[in-house]
Each structure stands twice: as C-alpha cells, then as structure tokens.
Amino acid sequence: MKKHLNSVIIGSGSHVPKNIVKNSDFLDKEFYDASGQKLETPTDVIIEKFVAITEIEERRWVDSDLVNSDIAAIAGQKAIDDAKIDPNDLDYILVAHNFGDVKFGRSQADFMPSIAAKVKNKLDIRNGSVIPYDVIYGCPGWIEAMRMADNYIKSGLAKNILVIGSETLSRVIDPFDRDSMIFADGAGAVVLSAEYSNDKYGILSHNTISDNNEELDFLFHDGSFNKEYKPENTFMRMIGRKIYEYALKKVPDAIKLSLDHANIHLDDTSKLLIHQANGKMDEQILKRFVRLYKGKVADNYMPMTISKFGNSSVATVPTLFDLINKREFEDHEFNSGDNIIFASVGAGMTINSMVYRMK
C-alpha cells in the first residue's frame, strides 16, 4: 500500500497578552468621523452600539516593553516545546504579520531585518539552514503561511516548519477612530511536520481567493480622524460595511471549495475555526455556509474568542487552535479523526480556507 505524505501539526503555542482593555476604558475617549468632525453621540451609546455589532467586550494589548517579534518568539517557543523537537531541526520559520515591530508610542513599522529572522535570533537557533520568511498577507496570513508550509512539505523540501501568526494592532490604530476598539494583540504558532502513514490526515486541502480591484482599498492607511493628532503618522483604516458585504458574499463559497477539494461534506466536519473579525459577521458567514448544504451544525461548531480577545489579525486562528488543542477552551476539544475547517478574510481583499484532519 502506498503511504501518504501528511503535513501534521505536532505542537502548538500561543501568547495572549495579560493586559485586559475593557470597553469601559474607552468611555473618556473622543471619537471623530472621516471628515474630521467630532462625533456628538455620547461615548457610552457608541460603545453600546459597537458591542451589539461586533460582540467585543474586551481585548488584549501587549506590555509597552514588548514588540511583535517578542510575542511571536514566545508563541513559537511554546509550539517547539509542545512538539518536543530541537529548534535547530526546523527547515523554515514562517511568520505572518502585517506591520512588523512597532514600538510603544509610535506607529512606524520596522521590517528590517524580517520578523522571522528576529524570531530565529530570539529562539537562539544557530543552524544556518533554518530559513526565515515573513508572510505579509493581511488577516489571512497565518493560513496562507500554512498553505506554503504544506507545499514545502508535500514537495519534499522540508520536514519541520514553524508557522507563526503574530500582531500588535494596538500600535497602529487611530485612538480617535471608534473602529480602534476592534483591534487587539496576540500570537499563535504551530510546528508542521512531515509524516508518512497508511492513513491520510493533517492538511487535506486548501484554497485562496484574492480580489484586488475595487476591493483593494477596503483596508488601508491614512492620517488620524483628528487632524491635529500626529499629522506625520498614518494609521490602519477600514471600510467596515464594504468588508462585511464582501465577506458574506464570498467567504461561504470559498470555504466550500476547500471541502469539495477534500471530498468532504459539511456533515463530516467537527469545527470551523474562523478569523475573529466581527462576531455578527462570523455568525452570518456560518449561516450562509451551512445553507449551501441545506444542513445544520452543533451549537459549538464555531468557537468564538472575539468577545474577550478582540481581533488580533493573523493571531486569531492559531491562538484559537492552540487553546482548543491544549483543552483550555471550555466546552471545546479535538478528537482523533475530526475534520476541522480553518478560514480567514482580510486586507487585499483575500480569503483562504483549509481542511485539517486530526491524527
């Protein structure tokens, strides 16, 4: 019998910052609109509406002395320890992020040297054959890095790959934009390894869609809504309504494509680990996805962290996986043979999904 070459997660780790920023911490904020006008609506009402739309009650921000490569290395070390491998036996380190290292009090991104190279240094990996790469791909960056790692393994170019998603969005948000309440910090990581077996498991299929026409500027950089605040700096900006409409229209079909490629039906899947961007949006995506199969799923089919962790971009999906993998997420667990769907949507606009079978 011909053996399958499987790309398998053999270890996971994450870093969830200890600093909890509650919605009440924004009560003394002044919010402006895109035209530079101060919003007259009382801040408590703005927050109430915000919660109703996003379901975010609090988020995590990193300590002021940490940068993105620090927390990426923390999550990476945990994944390596969990995998019980020598880090010098890695072939690649892939780090998905969007803004590099941004020091506290600034919004300038630092990409040189690469975050992956910094992570390799902080992990004290001395083997020159361990190759670090950054993956800049919006919020879907970690899943895209997993697709790249799977291709490396299936083509015989690698045996062990550390794949990290890490971001400090708190450093690049405009404090005068109410959307600043969405974003958070964090890091998640896995070690993906090659295994030969008579059984097929690990990454079964993956798919990416990229629409870069009018969708290109749904997320972008611009100056502060308060024209007097740091006029030399730019901050992350998004057109929430456009993103919402795009995601509902495109994401369900994109997820189905990965299932079709794996020749798996919705009924044979256990969980959907989706990018935690907006609670209500994710719920609508799930409804539309399930509708494609005219079926139904269990109440705990799509675990959500956004209410407590906010949107930490590339870190949301790997962090969610690690918490369930370590049985640290109440009422959720993985079992042998479970088919798990991973999915994300973000800047570009890009969507990707992946089907993974637990060993």
N, C-alpha and C positions, 0 to 999 in steps of 0.2 A: 504493500500500500504506500502510495506517495505521501510523504509527510508535508504538512502545511508549514510555511514560514509565517509565524504570527508576530505582530507588534503588540507587546503586552506591557501594561503598567505594573511594575514590580515594587514601586514605592511612591508615596505622595507626602506632601507637606504644605503648610500654609503659614502665613503671618497675618493675623488680624490685629491691627493696632489697638492698644488699650484705651486710647483717648476716645471717649464717647461724646459726640456732639449731638445734643438733643435739639428738637425743633424749638424749644423754648429759648435756646441760646441765640436764636435769630430775632427775638422779639424787639431788641433795640436797634435792629438794622434799618437803614433807609434803602428802599428799592426804587430803581428808575426803569423807564421803558427805553426802547431802542432809539427813540428820538431825543433822549436826554432829559425827559421830564420826570420829576419825582412822582411816584405813584401816590395818589391820595387815599387809596383804600387802606384802612388800618392794617398794620402788620399781622395782627393776630388773625384777621379774616383771610389775608393772603396765605398764611400758614395753614389754616383750616382747609382752604380750597386745594392747596398743594397736597396735603395728606389724602384728601378724597380722590385725587387723580393718580398719585404715584404710590400711595400706601407707605411712604417713607416716614418713620417716626424718629429715627436717629441714624447716625452714620459714624464711621471711624476715621480719624485723621492721625497721621504719624506724629511722633515726637519731633520737636523742632531741630534736634541734632541729627536726624536721620534723613537720608535721601533714598531715591528709588533703588539704586543698586544695593544698598544696605538690606532693605527688606526682601529684595529678590534673592540675595545670598542666604538670608535666614531661612526662607521657604525652601530654597534649593538644598541647603544642608539637611533640613528635616527629611526631604524626599530621599536624599542619598542614604541617610541613616536608616530610614524605613526600608529601603531596598537592600541594605546590607552589602553594598559594593564599595570598592575602593574608587574614590572620585577620579583617580588617575586612569581608571579603566573606561572612562567615558570617551566617546568618539566626538561628540558635539555637545555644545551648550547653546540652546536656542532661547533667547529671552524676548518675549513680546512686550512691547510698551509703546507709548506714543510721544512722550515728552522728555525722555532721558532723565538725568539727575537735575532736579530743580531745588536749589537751596531755599530754606525758610526765609520768607520776606521778599523773595524775588519771583519772577515768572519767566526768567530766561532759561531755556532748555540747554543742557550740556550733553552732547552726544559723542564727544571725543575725549578719551577712547570710548569704544562702544560699551554699552551697559553689560553686554555678555562678557566682554573682556574684563571689565571691573569685577563682575561676579566670579569669574575664574580666579582672579587675583585674590579676592576676599575668601574664597574657598581653599586657598593655598594649593592650587593644582599646579604642579611643576612640569607635567608632561606636555611638551610642545606639540604633540599630535592631537591634543584635545582642542578642537576648533570652535571658537565662539562666534556666534552670529546674532545680530539684532533683527527682529521682525517687527516692522512698522506697518500695521495693517488695521488701525482703528480697534474698536472693541472686539472684533472677531480675531484678533491677533494670536491669541493662545491656541484656538482651534486650528488656525492656519498653520501655526508652528507644528502642531501635532500632525497635520497632513504632510508637512515637509518631512518630519521625522519618520513617519510611516513610509514615505517614499524612499528615504535613505536606507531604511532597514530592508524593505522589500527588494531593493535593487542590489543589496549586498554590500553597501558602502559603510554600514555601521552596525554595531551590536547594542551599544548602550548610549542613550541620548537623554540629557537633562533638558526638560522643556518647562520654562517658567513664564508666567504671566504676572507682571508687576507694574503698579502705577501709583503715583501720588497726585491725584487730581486736585486735591486741596490747594496745591501750589499754583495752579493755572486758572483758577476761577475768579471771575469778577465779583467782588463782595456786594456790588450794587445791583446785581442781576439775580432775580428770585430763583432762576434755574441753578444758582450756586448751591442751593440746598439739596440738590440731587446727588452731587458727586462726593466720592469717598476715596480712601486709600486702602491698599492691601496687596498681598502677593500669594500666589498659589503655584505649586510645582509638582511635576511627576518625573519619574525615571521610566522611560520607554525602552524596552529591551526585546531583542530577537529571541524567539523560542521556536524550535521545531517540534511538531506534535502531529499525531494522527487526527486530533480534533482541531476544529477551527474555532479560534476565539481571539480576543483582543480587538484591534481595529478591523472592522469588516468592510466598511465603505466610508467615503466622504465626498463632499460636494461643495463647490463655491460658486456664487453668482456675484458679479461686480457690475454695477450700473454707475457710470461716471459721466453722464451727460448733465441734465438739469439737476440730478441728484448730488452732484459733486459738492455743492456748497450748502448742503443741509446741516453740516457741521463745519465750522471754520474758525479763524482767528480774527479778532477785531479789538478796538480800544474799549475802555470801560464805558458803561452807560452813563456814568458820572464823568463828564468831560474834563473835570478838574482833578480827577484821580489818576495819578501816574500816567500822564498823556503819552509818555515814551514807551509804555508797555502794551502788549496785546494779551488777550485772554481768550479762553475757549468759549465759543458761542454756538448755539444750535437753534434750528427752527423746529421746535417740538412738534407742531401739528403736521408738518411735512414728513418728519421721521415716523410719526405714529401711523399716518396713512400708508406710507411706503411699507412699513413693517407688516401691517395687517394684510396688505395685498400680496406681498412677495414671500414672507417667511414660511407660511404653512406649506406652500408648494415646494420650496427649497428643502424643507425637512423631508417631505415625502420622496423627493428624488433620491436621497441617501438611503431611505428604507427600500425603495424599489431596486436600487443598485445592490443592496444586500439580500434582496429577495425575502424580505421580512415584512410581515403585516403588523399593523398597529397592535392587534391583539397579542402579538408575541413580544411586545416590548414592556419593560417594567417601569422606566422613568424617563422623563425629559428634563435634562439639566440645561436650562436656557439662560442666556445672558440676563442679568438682573438690571434692567434699564428703567422699567416703569411697571409697577405692579398690575395696573389695569390693562396696560398694553399686552403684557405677557399672558394675562388671563384670556384676552380676546384672541391672541395668536393660538393658544391652545384650543379654544372652542372651534376656530376655523380649521385647524389641523385635524381635529377629531372628526369634524363634519365631512372631511374628504373621504373618510372611511365609513361614514354613517354609523359610527360606533360610539363607545363611551369608555372612559378610563376611571381608575380609582381616585378617590379624593386626594391621596398623597402622591399622585403620579408626577406632579411638577412641584418639587420642593422649592421654597422661596426664602431668600435671605434678605431681600431688599429692605424690608421694614426696619431691620436692625443694623444692616451693614451699608445701606445705600448702594450707589452704582460705582463700583471700583474698576470699571472698564475691563481690561484683559484679565484681571484677577478674579472676577466673579465666578466664572465657571470652574476653574481649577480649585478655588477655595471651597466651593460647594462640594465638588467631588471629594476633596480631602476630608471634609467634615463628616460626610456620609461613610466614606471608606474607613475612617477611624471610629465609626459609631459614636460620633459626638454631636449628631443632629437627631434630636428626639423624633421618634416615630418613623425614622428612615434608615434603611440598610440595603446593602448589596448582597446578593446571593449568587453562588455559582450558577452559570448559565443565563443570568439576567442579560437581556439586551437593552442597553442604555443609549439614549439619543442625546447628543450634545448639539447645541445650536446657539448662534450669535448673529447679531446685526449691528452695524456701526458705520463710522465715517467712511465716505467714499462715493456712493454707499456700497457696502459689501455685506453679503450674507454667507455664512457657511454652516455646515452641519456634518455630523459624524455619527456612525453607529458603532457601538463598542459592546462586545460580549465578555462578561466577567468569566474568568477562568474557573 
